[in-house]
């Protein structure tokens, strides 16, 4: 990870990931299980989140594959 990514990378919770991707929680969960969407990271005992950099990389790969 380079310095500019480190400075802007952050955890995204459910609502933000839904807003950014346009995908429902269930769709993302299915894709995560199939290995086609970034896995969430456990950030506390009861909370999981995605990294912004992982979501951006996934989106870029989807655009490139289209």
KAWOQUI-V718414 format. One record per run of one state. SS is the DSSP state (H for helix, E for strand, C for the rest). FROM is the first residue (numbers start at 1). TO is the last residue. If there is no record, write none. Layout:
ss=SS from=FROM to=TO
ss=SS from=FROM to=TO
This chain:
ss=C from=1 to=2
ss=H from=3 to=8
ss=C from=9 to=10
ss=E from=11 to=12
ss=C from=13 to=13
ss=H from=14 to=21
ss=C from=22 to=24
ss=H from=25 to=34
ss=C from=35 to=40
ss=E from=41 to=42
ss=C from=43 to=47
ss=E from=48 to=51
ss=H from=52 to=65
ss=C from=66 to=66
